[in-house]
Amino acid sequence: MLTTFTVNFWSDTNENELLNSQQVEEHENAVQPNDPDSVCYKFIGWDGNFSDVQSNLDIHATYELYTYILSIDSESGMSNGTIVAEDPYAFNESGMIINIPCGTTISVTAVPENGYKLDKWYQNGIELNTTATTIDILLDESTVSEGNIYVYATFVEDSQTGVESQVRPASSISIQKMLRNGMLFIERNGRIYNAQGQLAQP
């Protein structure tokens, strides 16, 4: 009499979804199902051996979280202003925020130099339909191209100058612009950034 065992393939270690269940004869191999899809996670394999089956088995899919990079587009030639990111994020000296977990939303603010105002936002070279000073950028499979998002802003001369601070009431983000030794700096919620959006003072 043949002995058979049940081999279950689950979507994850929490066994939220049964992908496949097989009756496998003793010492035979189970057949793995198609690789499962998961938003924000890359399938990397199964957590158990299902060859030479000698008992009932529960096999689970394992994943690796996608991470992304948000960059100020260095090829845009952005001038007359800068971009800063909302805490706890900050662009590094290369104008990048790296290792951002998939599904994260980061708020970035355009800070014009004195005498200028925000004109347009661009994401991966495409103009965004907004004139808001601060925008939210979602990093996931629907928005990211080849692991990166590139963002920049354009600025135009402002005929109504004299306003030295900007406030985003929804999140109480305050921004102050200042000159030190002839160089523009931006103070944002207690942190100092240079004109390239890099953190100059923690």
C-alpha positions in Angstrom: 0.0 0.0 0.0 1.3 3.4 -1.0 1.9 6.0 1.6 1.1 9.6 0.7 1.7 12.9 2.4 0.2 16.3 2.1 2.5 19.1 1.0 1.1 22.6 1.3 2.6 25.7 -0.3 1.7 28.9 1.5 1.9 32.6 0.4 3.9 33.6 3.5 5.1 32.4 7.0 1.8 33.5 8.5 0.0 31.1 6.1 -2.5 33.8 4.9 -3.1 32.1 1.6 -2.8 28.5 0.5 -1.3 28.6 -2.9 -1.2 24.9 -3.6 -1.8 21.6 -1.9 -0.5 18.2 -3.2 -0.7 14.6 -2.3 2.8 13.2 -2.7 3.8 9.6 -2.5 6.6 8.7 0.0 10.1 9.5 -1.3 8.7 11.4 -4.3 9.2 15.1 -4.9 6.5 17.8 -4.6 6.1 20.2 -7.5 6.5 23.9 -6.6 3.8 26.2 -7.8 4.5 29.4 -9.8 6.3 32.1 -7.9 3.9 34.2 -6.0 3.5 38.0 -6.5 3.6 40.4 -3.7 3.4 44.2 -3.8 6.7 45.7 -2.4 8.3 42.3 -1.9 10.6 40.2 -4.2 10.0 36.5 -4.0 13.4 34.8 -3.1 12.4 31.2 -2.6 10.7 28.5 -0.4 11.7 27.9 3.2 11.7 24.1 3.2 12.9 21.1 1.3 10.1 19.3 -0.6 12.1 16.6 -2.3 12.1 13.0 -1.1 8.9 13.7 0.9 8.6 11.6 4.1 6.0 13.5 6.1 3.3 16.1 5.8 4.9 19.5 5.0 4.0 23.2 5.1 6.3 25.2 2.8 6.3 29.0 2.9 7.2 31.6 0.4 10.0 34.0 1.5 10.5 37.6 0.3 12.9 40.5 0.3 11.6 44.0 0.7 12.2 46.3 -2.2 14.0 49.5 -1.4 14.3 52.6 -3.5 16.3 55.8 -4.0 14.9 59.4 -4.1 17.2 61.8 -5.9 17.3 65.4 -6.8 17.8 65.3 -10.6 21.4 66.4 -11.0 20.9 66.8 -14.8 18.0 69.2 -14.4 20.3 72.3 -13.9 17.9 73.4 -11.1 18.7 77.0 -10.0 17.3 79.8 -7.9 16.0 77.4 -5.2 16.5 74.0 -3.6 14.5 71.0 -2.4 14.5 69.7 1.2 12.9 66.5 2.6 10.7 66.2 5.6 12.1 64.7 8.8 13.2 62.0 9.4 14.5 62.0 5.8 17.2 64.3 4.4 19.1 64.3 1.1 22.8 63.4 1.5 25.7 65.3 -0.1 25.0 63.7 -3.4 21.4 64.8 -3.4 20.0 61.3 -2.6 17.9 59.5 0.0 18.8 55.8 -0.2 17.4 52.5 1.1 13.8 53.8 1.3 11.4 50.9 2.0 8.8 50.3 -0.6 5.5 51.8 0.4 7.1 54.9 2.0 5.7 58.4 1.3 8.2 61.2 1.6 7.3 64.9 1.7 9.6 67.3 -0.1 9.5 71.0 -0.1 10.7 73.5 -2.8 12.5 76.4 -1.2 13.1 79.4 -3.6 15.9 81.9 -3.2 15.0 85.4 -2.3 13.2 87.1 -5.2 12.0 83.8 -6.7 9.0 81.5 -6.3 8.1 77.9 -7.3 7.1 77.4 -10.9 6.8 73.7 -11.6 7.6 70.3 -10.1 9.0 67.4 -12.2 9.2 63.7 -11.3 11.2 61.4 -13.6 11.2 64.2 -16.2 7.4 64.5 -16.2 5.7 67.7 -15.1 3.4 67.3 -12.1 0.0 68.9 -12.1 0.5 70.9 -8.9 1.7 74.2 -7.7 1.9 73.2 -4.0 5.2 74.1 -2.3 5.3 70.7 -0.6 4.4 67.5 -2.3 4.2 63.9 -1.2 6.1 61.2 -3.1 5.0 57.6 -2.8 7.8 55.1 -3.5 6.4 51.8 -4.7 6.1 49.7 -7.8 3.5 52.0 -9.3 5.8 55.1 -9.2 9.4 53.9 -9.3 11.4 53.4 -12.5 14.4 51.1 -12.2 14.7 51.6 -8.5 14.9 55.4 -8.5 12.7 58.4 -8.5 14.2 61.7 -9.7 12.6 65.0 -8.7 13.3 68.6 -9.3 11.6 72.0 -9.3 11.9 75.1 -11.4 11.7 78.6 -10.0 10.8 82.0 -11.6 11.2 85.6 -10.5 8.6 86.7 -7.9 7.3 90.2 -8.4 6.0 90.1 -4.8 9.1 89.7 -2.7 9.8 90.2 0.9 8.3 87.1 2.3 11.1 85.2 4.0 9.3 82.2 5.4 6.8 79.7 4.2 4.5 77.6 6.3 2.6 74.4 5.5 -0.3 74.5 8.1 -1.3 70.8 7.6 2.0 69.6 9.2 3.3 72.8 10.8 6.5 72.8 8.7 8.2 76.1 8.9 11.0 77.2 6.6 13.3 80.2 7.0 15.9 81.4 4.5 19.2 83.1 5.5 22.5 84.2 4.1 25.8 83.3 5.8 29.0 84.6 4.3 27.2 85.3 1.1 25.8 81.7 0.8 22.1 80.8 1.0 21.0 78.4 3.8 17.6 77.1 4.7 16.5 76.5 8.3 13.7 73.9 8.3 12.2 72.8 11.6 15.5 73.4 13.4 17.7 71.8 10.8 20.0 73.8 8.4 20.3 72.9 4.7 22.5 74.3 2.0 21.2 75.5 -1.3 21.6 72.0 -2.8 19.2 70.6 -0.2 22.0 68.8 1.7 21.9 68.7 5.5 24.4 71.2 6.7 23.6 71.0 10.5 21.8 68.1 12.3 
